C-alpha cells in the first residue's frame, strides 16, 4: 500500500474511513437510544457537530479561482485528516473500552482544530487584500 493513500484526502481509503466513521456514529447512537439523555449523548452529538464543521471547512472552496488547494484549503485538508483519524480511532476503541476516555481525547483534538479553523476563517474573511494565495512564497501545494 502506498503511503499517500493515508494522507491524500481524495483517496478511496480516506473516503471509506469517513463512511465507517459515520457508521460508527450511527451504531453508537443506536446503542444508547433507549437511555435518557446522558453525558454520552452529549459527547456523541458534540463530536458529530465538530466533525461536520471540519467536513464543511474541508469541502468549501475558499479560493474559487484556484484549481489547487492553497492557503487555508491546504490547512483544512490536513486538519480534516487528523480529526477523521482521531475520531475513527476513538469511536472504534470505545466499542472495546469504556467510551468516555477515547471520546474525550478525540473531543479535545476536534475542539483544538475547530478553534484554529474558526480563527483562520475569521482572518480569511477580514482580509481585503487581493493578492492570490501563495503569491509571495511561490510554493507548490502539498496535495
C-alpha positions as CSV (number, residue, x, y, z in Angstrom):
1,X,0.0,0.0,0.0
2,X,1.3,3.4,-0.9
3,X,1.7,5.8,2.0
4,X,0.0,8.7,0.1
5,X,-3.3,6.7,0.4
6,X,-3.3,7.6,4.1
7,X,-2.5,11.3,3.7
8,X,-4.4,12.3,0.5
9,X,-7.8,13.4,1.3
10,X,-9.4,12.3,-2.0
11,X,-8.1,8.7,-1.8
12,X,-10.5,5.8,-1.6
13,X,-9.1,4.8,1.8
14,X,-10.0,8.1,3.4
15,X,-13.5,8.1,1.8
16,X,-14.1,4.6,3.2
17,X,-12.8,5.6,6.6
18,X,-15.2,8.5,6.6
19,X,-18.1,6.2,5.8
20,X,-17.0,3.8,8.5
21,X,-16.8,6.8,11.0
22,X,-20.4,7.7,10.2
23,X,-21.5,4.1,10.6
24,X,-19.8,4.0,14.0
25,X,-21.6,7.2,14.9
26,X,-24.9,5.6,13.9
27,X,-24.1,2.4,15.8
28,X,-23.3,4.4,19.0
29,X,-26.4,6.5,18.7
30,X,-28.5,3.3,18.1
31,X,-26.8,1.6,21.0
32,X,-27.8,4.3,23.5
33,X,-31.2,5.1,22.0
34,X,-33.2,3.6,24.9
35,X,-31.4,5.6,27.6
36,X,-32.4,9.0,28.8
37,X,-30.3,11.9,27.6
38,X,-27.0,11.4,29.2
39,X,-23.4,12.7,29.0
40,X,-22.7,10.0,26.4
41,X,-25.4,11.5,24.2
42,X,-24.0,15.0,24.7
43,X,-20.4,13.9,23.8
44,X,-21.5,12.0,20.7
45,X,-23.7,14.8,19.5
46,X,-20.9,17.3,20.2
47,X,-18.4,15.2,18.3
48,X,-20.7,14.9,15.4
49,X,-21.2,18.6,15.2
50,X,-17.5,19.3,15.4
51,X,-16.8,16.7,12.8
52,X,-19.4,18.1,10.4
53,X,-17.9,21.6,10.9
54,X,-14.5,20.1,10.0
55,X,-16.1,18.5,7.0
56,X,-17.6,21.8,5.9
57,X,-14.3,23.6,6.2
58,X,-12.7,20.9,4.2
59,X,-15.4,20.8,1.5
60,X,-15.8,24.5,0.9
61,X,-13.9,26.0,-2.0
62,X,-12.2,29.0,-0.3
63,X,-10.3,30.2,-3.4
64,X,-12.7,29.6,-6.3
65,X,-10.3,30.9,-8.9
66,X,-7.6,28.3,-8.0
67,X,-7.5,24.7,-9.1
68,X,-5.1,23.5,-6.5
69,X,-5.5,23.6,-2.7
70,X,-3.7,26.6,-1.5
71,X,-3.6,28.5,1.8
72,X,-6.3,27.6,4.3
73,X,-7.7,25.0,1.9
74,X,-4.4,23.1,2.4
75,X,-4.6,23.5,6.2
76,X,-8.3,22.4,6.3
77,X,-7.3,19.4,4.2
78,X,-4.7,18.3,6.7
79,X,-6.7,19.1,9.8
80,X,-9.7,17.1,8.4
81,X,-7.5,14.0,8.1
82,X,-6.2,14.3,11.6
83,X,-9.7,14.8,13.0
84,X,-11.0,11.9,10.9
85,X,-8.3,9.5,12.1
86,X,-8.7,10.5,15.8
87,X,-12.4,10.3,15.7
88,X,-12.3,6.9,13.9
89,X,-9.9,5.5,16.5
90,X,-11.9,6.9,19.4
91,X,-15.2,5.5,18.1
92,X,-13.6,2.2,17.3
93,X,-11.8,1.8,20.6
94,X,-14.9,2.9,22.5
95,X,-16.5,-0.4,21.3
96,X,-13.9,-2.3,23.3
97,X,-13.1,0.0,26.2
98,X,-15.1,2.4,28.3
99,X,-16.2,5.1,25.8
100,X,-15.5,8.1,28.0
101,X,-11.7,8.2,27.7
102,X,-11.3,7.8,23.9
103,X,-14.2,10.1,23.1
104,X,-12.9,12.7,25.5
105,X,-9.4,12.5,23.9
106,X,-10.9,12.9,20.4
107,X,-13.2,15.7,21.5
108,X,-10.1,17.6,22.8
109,X,-8.4,17.2,19.4
110,X,-11.6,18.3,17.5
111,X,-12.1,21.3,19.8
112,X,-8.5,22.4,19.2
113,X,-8.7,22.1,15.4
114,X,-12.1,23.6,15.3
115,X,-10.9,26.6,17.2
116,X,-7.9,27.0,14.9
117,X,-10.3,26.7,11.9
118,X,-12.6,29.4,13.3
119,X,-9.6,31.7,13.8
120,X,-8.4,31.1,10.3
121,X,-11.9,31.7,8.8
122,X,-12.2,35.0,10.7
123,X,-8.8,36.1,9.4
124,X,-9.7,34.9,5.9
125,X,-13.0,36.9,5.9
126,X,-11.4,40.0,7.3
127,X,-8.6,40.0,4.7
128,X,-9.3,42.5,2.0
129,X,-6.0,42.1,0.1
130,X,-6.4,40.9,-3.5
131,X,-3.0,39.1,-3.6
132,X,-3.5,35.5,-4.6
133,X,-2.7,32.7,-2.2
134,X,1.0,31.6,-2.1
135,X,2.0,34.6,-4.1
136,X,5.0,35.5,-2.1
137,X,6.2,32.0,-1.3
138,X,5.8,30.6,-4.8
139,X,5.4,27.3,-3.0
140,X,3.6,24.4,-4.7
141,X,0.8,22.9,-2.6
142,X,1.3,19.5,-1.0
143,X,-1.7,17.8,-2.4
